Structures are given as structure tokens and as C-alpha cells.
Amino acid sequence: MPHDEYACYGSPRHCSGCGEDEPLEPCYLRCFECGHIFNTAEDLLREHNAIIDSLNRQYPHAGCPVCDENWDLATPVPHETDASQVWTCPVCIHDF
């Protein structure tokens, strides 16, 4: 539920990344930096992989003329399939 960010500054439910109050129910993972909640491992993977998709669209076939010729930046970053391998919050980029 979006609202004035100053109305609940410091609230344990408020996510500073998305600007919404998060539920207090048990969840899969909560970022201790921004307070964003991932209800399931699938939620975490979906948001993480959305960032990967965005980066792959933003830098398609970038190449690197000053890098070693064997370094292929044109290869897209693959999606993560294991939530335990996601080490940063997709909302604020803080490490878990």
C-alpha cells in the first residue's frame, strides 16, 4: 500500500526500496537493509531474474574492444534457478 514515505519512517513494516508497507507474516526472506519481503523463493527468483533481463536488454552484444578477444560480453547473463544462490536484494542491491 503506497503512502507518504515520511508517515512511517522507521516503521518495521516499511520497505524503503519500493515505498510500501510489507506484511508482518512469516516469509521466505526479508532484506534487512531496505525491508523488502520475498514471500517465497519463487518471488525472489522472479525479481532477481527481472533485473538480469533488464541488464541483458540494456547491454545487448556490448563487446569490449579493449578487453581480451576471448572475453565475450555478448553472451547474455543466464537466469538463476536456485534462490539460495541469490546473494543480493533485487530491490536495493544490498547483500543478504
C-alpha positions as CSV (number, residue, x, y, z in Angstrom):
1,M,0.0,0.0,0.0
2,P,1.9,3.1,-1.2
3,H,1.8,6.2,1.0
4,D,3.8,9.2,2.2
5,E,7.2,7.9,2.9
6,Y,7.6,10.2,5.9
7,A,4.4,9.0,7.5
8,C,6.0,5.7,8.7
9,Y,9.8,6.4,8.6
10,G,11.4,3.8,10.8
11,S,8.4,1.5,10.8
12,P,9.5,-2.2,10.8
13,R,6.9,-2.8,8.1
14,H,8.1,-0.1,5.7
15,C,10.3,-1.0,2.6
16,S,12.5,1.9,1.7
17,G,13.1,0.3,-1.7
18,C,9.6,0.0,-3.0
19,G,8.0,2.6,-0.6
20,E,5.3,0.2,0.6
21,D,4.4,-1.3,4.0
22,E,5.2,-5.0,3.9
23,P,3.2,-7.7,5.7
24,L,4.5,-9.0,9.0
25,E,3.6,-12.6,8.4
26,P,6.4,-15.2,8.1
27,C,8.1,-15.1,4.8
28,Y,10.9,-16.7,2.8
29,L,13.3,-13.8,3.1
30,R,13.4,-10.2,4.2
31,C,16.1,-7.7,3.3
32,F,17.5,-6.2,6.5
33,E,18.7,-3.1,4.6
34,C,15.5,-1.9,2.8
35,G,12.9,-4.1,4.5
36,H,11.6,-5.7,1.3
37,I,9.9,-9.1,1.8
38,F,10.1,-12.0,-0.6
39,N,7.2,-14.3,0.4
40,T,8.6,-17.3,-1.5
41,A,11.8,-18.4,-3.1
42,E,10.0,-18.0,-6.5
43,D,9.2,-14.4,-5.7
44,L,12.9,-13.8,-5.0
45,L,14.0,-15.5,-8.2
46,R,11.3,-13.7,-10.3
47,E,12.6,-10.2,-9.1
48,H,16.2,-11.2,-9.4
49,N,15.7,-12.6,-12.9
50,A,13.8,-9.4,-13.9
51,I,17.0,-7.4,-13.1
52,I,19.0,-9.9,-15.2
53,D,16.6,-9.4,-18.1
54,S,16.8,-5.7,-17.8
55,L,20.6,-5.8,-17.9
56,N,20.6,-8.1,-20.8
57,R,18.3,-5.7,-22.7
58,Q,20.3,-2.7,-21.7
59,Y,23.7,-4.0,-22.8
60,P,23.0,-6.3,-25.8
61,H,26.1,-7.6,-27.6
62,A,28.2,-4.9,-26.0
63,G,31.6,-6.4,-26.9
64,C,34.7,-4.9,-25.4
65,P,37.3,-3.6,-27.9
66,V,39.9,-3.0,-25.2
67,C,39.5,-6.4,-23.5
68,D,41.0,-9.8,-24.3
69,E,39.5,-11.1,-27.5
70,N,38.3,-14.2,-25.7
71,W,36.1,-12.2,-23.3
72,D,32.6,-12.4,-24.8
73,L,30.4,-9.7,-23.3
74,A,27.8,-10.5,-26.0
75,T,26.8,-13.6,-24.1
76,P,23.6,-12.8,-22.0
77,V,23.7,-13.4,-18.3
78,P,21.6,-16.6,-17.6
79,H,18.7,-16.7,-15.2
80,E,19.3,-18.0,-11.7
81,T,17.3,-21.1,-10.9
82,D,18.3,-21.6,-7.3
83,A,17.1,-18.9,-4.8
84,S,19.9,-19.9,-2.4
85,Q,22.4,-18.5,-5.0
86,V,20.9,-15.0,-5.0
87,W,23.2,-13.0,-2.8
88,T,21.8,-9.5,-3.1
89,C,18.4,-7.9,-2.8
90,P,16.9,-7.2,-6.2
91,V,15.3,-4.0,-4.8
92,C,18.2,-2.3,-3.1
93,I,21.2,-4.4,-4.1
94,H,22.3,-4.9,-0.5
95,D,23.8,-8.3,0.3
96,F,21.8,-10.7,2.3
